[in-house]
């Protein structure tokens, strides 16, 4: 039985666990002090990072927050444990990004950034070397996904689309740390200085929509992904957990062959 780790045990973590046969994996989930999540029989909840490290998981999946990335992932990499990051917006902090990269390089532990709710990242990586390339990423979600943000601004997107934000990937990651990890995934692939981010609450949106428009000397491209929201959290695409499961499966297959 393979031991795997989780940081957090919310909607995404539960979906990851349920995707693997219960008798194939033993999971150790790092949760907040005082938290008592209901966990399946094959999941052990711990509240100390050293307890997670002592379990020597084959890999750990962060599925909590950008703050959790900063608090726990460097030590996991230092300990030689491959770690997958869902909260890619954490890389908007250049000091943390350098710390993570250095820890991975020094220990040899893989730092894995899955595609999450997106597609087309291979195209963006290909045009990243072109200095004139420009990318526009738009997050377009139904009003339900932005209810709190709209209420804070005294706005409603019940009848018409409302633009909530336009700016840089780093600004988007800081303003919306739980919503716009996809925007920073685009930025990491194409180059941070090439990307403009827009956030729209749209009553006509049928799902969590990601629109990527690219112009460069290599040509033009347009990607549009309409993802069903996760049943447990309308801010998150159901595809996010599926992407993490696929990346984790590939990691285990690769290690099994070595």
Beta strands, then each sheet from edge to edge (+ up, - down):
strand 1: 2-7
strand 2: 25-30
strand 3: 43-46
strand 4: 59-62
strand 5: 82-85
strand 6: 111-112
strand 7: 134-141
strand 8: 162-167
strand 9: 195-201
strand 10: 208-216
strand 11: 219-227
strand 12: 229-230
strand 13: 233-237
sheet 1: 3+ 2+ 1+ 4+ 5+ 6+
sheet 2: 8+ 9- 7- 10+ 11-
sheet 3: 12+ 13-
end
